[in-house]
Amino acid sequence: MRFSGSDSYVATRDLTLAVNAAITLQRPLLIKGEPGTGKTLLAEEVAASLGLPLFEWHVKSTTKAQQGLYEYDAVSRLRDSQLGEARVADIGGYIVKGVLWRAFECETPSVVLIDEIDKADIEFPNDLLRELDRMEFLVYETRQNVRARHRPAVFITSNNEKELPDAFLRRCFFHYIRFPDKETMARIVNVHFPDLKPALLREALEVFFELREAPGLKKKPSTSELLDWLKLLLAEDIPPEALRSQDRKTIVPPLHGALLKNEQDVHLFERLIFMARQNR
């Protein structure tokens, strides 16, 4: 299996090398980067490009590692026993398979996405060390040993909300998705808006990157927010001239609410523009 990008996902050479290195080493690929840089989408595109089934596990703050393997529904079994149900004798009927179990029993190689692993408790990664390393686990209630028929390609994303344990990091291949430069961003935009006029694209990218470089922003606009902004500019038929200025730092870009997502950044940006006007 080798990934070489796709028509709907612009992957840099470093990223494709990282994906293929992780597949070759048979290690999970740990992906970090700013929100909106395509970390989650990468697993979806790799699965689609290679024609493999995708199993997604979106981690929350309350998620436990055990849930990715299986869950034992003791409450339902207790209720059935009180009702005299015959099926209560089969404990296996109360075992709910998790994402990893379903991937392990897949008839073909597959792709597993463990999304935003840093949202969970600090012990979450350590609780999956053995299972991701050996690709097997024991179901304690039934004494069944579940082993992967085919080792899946595992993609793990993190937003760096907390540090991951060293023992876990040793078992991963790491890649940081750098924020796209203007040339790469233009390619990404062209994938989503192939008919966008070059003049509008040029002016929009200038505004976008100047906004990202504004000092003191709490949240810099991401790729996904740029795409939302461009969609609005097209829907409202905003011409390139509306984004152009002799001194771009003295105008507020139209529909800037798609780019700035909190009041502190809006106020900061307005103050920067006011100061720029005062200094003209």
Secondary structure, 3 states (H helix, E strand, C coil): CCCCCECCECCCHHHHHHHHHHHHHCCCEEEEECCCCCHHHHHHHHHHHHCCCEEEEECCCCCCHHHHHEEECHHHHHHHHHCCCHHHHCHHHHEEECHHHHHHCCCCCCEEEEECHHHCCCCCCHHHHHHHHHCEEEECCCCEEEECCCCCEEEEEECCCCCCCHHHHHCCEEEEECCCCHHHHHHHHHHHCCCCCHHHHHHHHHHHHHHHCCCCCCCCCCHHHHHHHHHHHHHCCCCHHHHCCCCHHHCCCCCHHHCCCCHHHHHHHHHHHHHHHHCC
